[in-house]
Amino acid sequence: MWNPFPNVKIHWWRRLLLGFGFGGVVLVSASIGVLFALSEATAPLLKQPLSVREIETFAQDRFIDRDRLFPELSRPVNILVMGMSVLTSDVPNSPEASQNSGYLAQVNAFNGLSDVMLLLRFDPQTQQLTVLSIPRDTRVVTERGASKINAANASGGPANSAQRVSQLLSNIPVDRYLRVNVMGVQRLIDALGGVTVDIPEDLKYTDKSQHLYIDLKAGRQHLNGEQTLQLLRFRQDSQADIGRIGRQQLVMQALLEQKVNPLLLLRLPQILNVVESHLDSNLQGDELVALGIFLTNTNREEVELFTLPGTATRNGVSYWLPDEYSIQQLVEQYFLPR
């Protein structure tokens, strides 16, 4: 296929155009317009302004090559992703409808505990994506003593979380952050058309205080947003949060295997609406575009998923105790320049 844009990798264009024919040309053209508009935006997802000190927590040097049709990564990038579960009890001024629901409802906010923490490393030299899951109960030492790492966001926002993660991982830089709340995850999965997952075992749990009802059967099936959220939130097995991390990684693998379906272009307005409403990030517009293109070009074989090495303890307070030696080895192999 003739490539009208010699500096752009052809295979994602080929996939979209062959999938839709002439209609694909129209849809791809519309998507290109969206990408151009987004690439010119400044922090389009930022919900809460950062102070100068918070801004300085994140790497200041740019990692985008703009000498191409679309922005591309010019160096490896570390992105801290946090999944937020914010209840009406966590927010002093939650919507009145949520307060009167009679249970602890989810709120579209970002101020609470980060129940999910991932450090993603995008490496344009190897086209490898490394995903490190950090258990929410990971023990960190702060000025006030020992604490769980998931409390860092509640006490000091995303910059504080980035600092704790950096300290935990031999002071490697954290370039940017991205926070998404539970409501956003459910709606994003629906906007993507669901996800096909092979569930290893039956999962059943009820928490009436949060209206959380989990009832999933084992086997390969296509899940909608609500069902995917049930899978992501279940932690009532012998491995507790570590087991939940395994299921989170299962969903991530499934999403990566689905890759870019041309039909997703039809859902682009819905996807963008969810992203704008339920995500908070200091990523610049061109950085978002570059990361998105990187993901469309990434094969499952180029993705490495890990859980922070450590051991569980339940002496009074349950902690995940980091294994410093194993963490150092992991950082040197996957998170430092080679």
N, C-alpha and C positions, 0 to 999 in steps of 0.2 A: 504493500500500500504506500502510495506517495505520501510523504510527510511534509505538510506545508509549514510546519514549525520545527526546524531541524534541531533546536535545542531542547525540545520536549520529548520525553520518552513516548514512543508510539503505542505501546501495547495497551494502555488504558483507553486511549482514543479508539483503537481498533475494536476493543471489547464493546464499547458503547455504540459505535456506529454500526457494526455488524449486527448487534443485537436488535436495533430498531430500524435499520434502513433509513429511508428519507425522513421519517418521523424522528429518528434518532438525531439527525442533523439539526433539526429545529430545537429539540430538547437540549442537546449538547451546547448549542449556541446560547440558549437561555442560561444554562449552567455556567458557561464561560462568563457571561455578563455578571452573574452573582459572584463568581470568584474574583473578577476584577474589582467589583465594588467592595467586597470584603477585604481584599488585599490592601486597599487604600485606607481602611478604617483604623483608628487608633483605639486599641483595647475595647472592641465592641461588646464584650461580655462582662466588663467590669461593673459589678453592682455596688461595691463599697470602695471609695477612694482610699488609697494607701498613703501613709505618711512618708516623708522623705526617708526616715530610718527604715521603714518597712520596705520601701522600694529598693534600698541598698542591700537588703537581705538577699535579693536575687541577683544572678549574674548580670552584669551591665553590658558586656560586649555582645554585639549583634551576631546572630547565627544564621542569617538569611543571605542567600545569593540572589540578587534581583536582576542579574544580567541575562535573564531568560524570559520566555513568555510569561511563565508563572514563577513565583518565588520557590526556591529550593533550599534545603538545609545545607549549610556550608561546613558544619562541624557537628560532632555528637552533642545531643541535647538531653538534659534530665528534667522531666516534668513530674511534679508531685500532684497526684490525683487523689481527691478525697471524696468519699461518699458520705453525705450527711443525713442523719435521721433526727429531724428537729420536731419535737412534739409541742403541743399547746402549753405544756407546763414549763418548757424551756424558754418561751418567748413572752416577755411581759405584756406586749401589746399585740397579741395574736388576733386574727380576724374574729369578730363576734360570732359568726356562724360556727367557727371551730370551737370556740369556748363553750357554746351551748349544745355541742353535739352529744354530751353525756359520756364521752370517753376521751382518751388521750389521742387526739387526731394529729396527723402529720401536717406540718406547716411548710409552705414554700419559703424557706429561710435558710441561712447558712451559718448561724451563730452557735450551734451546739457542738456535741461530740462528733468526731469523725470516725464512724463505725467501720469505714473502709479506708485504707491508706495504701496507695500503690506508688512506687517510683518507677516511671517509664523512661527508658533510655533509647533514644532514636539515633542510630549510627548510620549516616549516609555513606560512609566508606565501605561498610560491609553489608548495608541494607538490612541490618539486624535490629530487631526490636527486643529489648530485655525488659521484663516485667517483674518487679520485686514486690511481693505482698508483705506488708508490715502488720503483724497482728495488733489489734487495737489495745490489747493489754500489755504491750511491750513496756518494760520498766525503763524509765529514764530518770536521771537525777537532775533536778532543777535547783535554783537558788533556795527554794522552799523545801527541798528534800525530794524523796522518791515520789514519782507520779507515773500514771499511765500515759502513753504517748497520745492516745485519742483525746485527752483533755487539753492538749496544747492549743487546738483551734478555739475551744470555748473560752480559754483564759487569755489568749493573745492573738487570735486570728490566724490567717494562712501564713503570714511571715513567721510567727512563732512556731508553727508546725514545721515549716521548712527548715528553721534553725535546728529543731530537735532531730529531724531526719538526717540532716547534714552531719551533726555531731555523732549520731549513731553509726554513720557510715564513713568514718575516718575523714570527716570534713569535706566530702566531695561537694561540688557546687550544685545548687538547685536553681535551674534557670527560670522556671515559671511554675505557677500552680493552676489547678483547675478544680473547682468544687461543684458537685452536683448533688441535689437532694433526692430523697427516695421518690417523691412524686415525679421528678424529672426522669428518673430511670424508667419507671413504668411507662410514661408517655413516650419516651424516646424509643423504647422497644416496640411499642405499638406503631409509632411513626415509621419505623424501619420494616414493618410488616411481620414482626415476631422473629423468633429464633428457634432453630431445630437443635434439640439437645438430647443426649442419651442419659437419662437419669438412672444412676446405679442402683437405687433402692427406693422403696416407698417412704414418703416423708409426710408426717402428720403432726400438727401442733396447733393449739388454740390459746390465744391470749386475748380474752374478752376486754381487758382494760384498754387495749389498743385497736380492737376490732381486727386482730391479726388471725387469719384462719388459713392454715397451710394444709393442703391435702393433695399430694401429687403421687402418682403411681410410677413405679419403675418402668424403664423402657424408653425407646427413641420416640420422640414426639415433638410437634411444633407448638411452642408456647407463645401465648400473648403476653402483654406487658405485666398484667396482674399475676399470671402464673410464674413468669420469670422472676418477679419480685419475691414470690413465695420461696422459690429455689434459692435465691440470693440471701434471704434473711434467715433461713432455717439454721439453727445451731444447737438443736436438742439431741445430739448424738454423743458418743463417748469422747469425741475429739473437740467438741464445743466449737470455739472460734476457728481453730485450725481446720476442722472439718468444713466449716463454712467457707474458709478461704479456698479450699479445694473445689468447692462447688462454684465459687466466683470465677476461678480460673477455667472451669469447665465451660461456663457461659462465654468468657472471653475467647477461648479457643473456637467455640462454635461460631461466634460472630466473625472472627477472622477467616474461618473456612468458607463462610457464605460470600465473602469478598464483595465486590461492587456489582450489584444487579442493575441492569439498565432501568428496570422498573422503579428503582429508587428515585430516579429523576422526577417521576410523576409525584412523588411524595416530598419533594424538596421544600415546598412552602411549609408543609406541616412539620418537617424536621427542623427547619430554621426557626419556626415559632417556638418549638419546645426548647431548642438550644438557647434562644434569646431569653426565655422566661425562667428557665430552671438551672442554668449554669452561671457560675461566677468565675472569672479568670482574668489574670493580667497579661495573657497572651495578646500580642498585637495582631491585627488583621492578616498581614502577610505571613506571620508565623503560623496562624491557624491554617491558612491555605497550604503552606509547605508541609505541615504535619499531616494534613488530610491526604495530600498527594502521596506522601511517603507511605501511609497506611494502605492506599489502593495498590501500591506496587510491592507490598510485602507479602511473601508467601508464608504459609504455616510453618514450613521447615526453617524459616529464618526468625522464628519467635522462640525465645527462651523464657520460661516462667519459673520463678523461685519463690520460696517463703523464707523470710528472715530466719537464719539459723538460731536456735535457742531451745529452751526447755520450759515446760509449764510448772508452776508451783502454786499451791493453794494453802499456804500457811497464813490463815487470817484473810489476807487480800490476795486474790488471784492475779498473778503476773506471768508474762512471758519473759523469761530471763535471757537476754541476748548472749550468744556464744561469740565472744569478741574475736577469737582466733579464726573461726570459720567465716565470720563476717568479713574480716580483713582479706581472707583468701578470695571470697566471692567478689568483693569490691575490686581487688587487683585484676581479676580475670575478666570482669564484665563492665566495670564502671570507670576504669581509668584508661587514658589514651594508650594505644598499642602501636 
